[in-house]
Amino acid sequence: MRAGIGYDVHRLVCGRKLVLGGIVLPFEKGLLGHSDADVLVHAICDALLGAAGLGDIGIHFPDTDPNYKDISSLKLLTATCEMLKNRGYGINSIDSTIFAEKPSISPFRDRMRTEIANAAGIDEALVNIKATTTEGLGIIGKEEGIAAMCIALISSVRI
């Protein structure tokens, strides 16, 4: 069994869609980034890559590469999971937390779990998504950004 931790944060800006957990949420701002800036999926990718000892999302999908401009982060997750599979690893658990004052995550949590599980090729029961606020503190509390973190457990599987 191996464990990895992932964390990501992006600034909220006008003129972009808000993508979290692979779905577009109705909100007046979106996250700024080279890809779709899905902080939840980025944190999951980093946790999985870290657990496998494969570095981080920036190594494999650099923001300097035009191929990743505006790409769905779910595609990055699928590619990440393929890397793990090719090295003989399977996913045991994904436990994540979104840090945001707004919008409320609870109405979208089940759809996010479905999208993430489908992109990762795993059962939804292995994906957990929690959400919390920062009680008005910091850039998240001031609604200037959204962050996410994740812990992932992987293990060797027979191929």
Secondary structure as UniProt FT lines:
FT   STRAND          2..13
FT   TURN            14..15
FT   STRAND          18..20
FT   TURN            21..22
FT   STRAND          23..25
FT   STRAND          30..31
FT   HELIX           39..51
FT   TURN            52..53
FT   HELIX           57..60
FT   TURN            63..64
FT   HELIX           66..68
FT   TURN            69..70
FT   HELIX           73..86
FT   TURN            87..88
FT   STRAND          89..99
FT   HELIX           106..108
FT   HELIX           109..120
FT   HELIX           124..126
FT   STRAND          127..132
FT   TURN            135..136
FT   HELIX           138..141
FT   TURN            142..143
FT   STRAND          145..156
//
